[in-house]
Amino acid sequence: MIADADRKHVTPGQARVLPTVLIDGYVRGTWSFAAGEVRLTPFRPLSVTERQAADHEITRLQPFLSCR
């Protein structure tokens, strides 16, 4: 699920849809991969627990993305 206010961050135009960060089933940010690093862009500040969980998933995802 995504809040109406956040929709513009995920669909910036020109038929683009950015990869999203889900926390408890809600879209809470976007992410990108460049120069071998995953960059997380949350829509609002994440709690310490949420950030730790996101960092854990980034660590798991990075080897897969690096093989591209």
Stockholm file with secondary structure:
# STOCKHOLM 1.0

chainA/1-68         MIADADRKHVTPGQARVLPTVLIDGYVRGTWSFAAGEVRLTPFRPLSVTERQAADHEITRLQPFLSCR
#=GR chainA/1-68 SS CCCGGGHHHHCCBTTBCCCEEEETTEEEEEEEEETTEEEEEESSCCCHHHHHHHHHHHHHHHHHHHTC
#=GC SS_cons        CCCGGGHHHHCCBTTBCCCEEEETTEEEEEEEEETTEEEEEESSCCCHHHHHHHHHHHHHHHHHHHTC
//
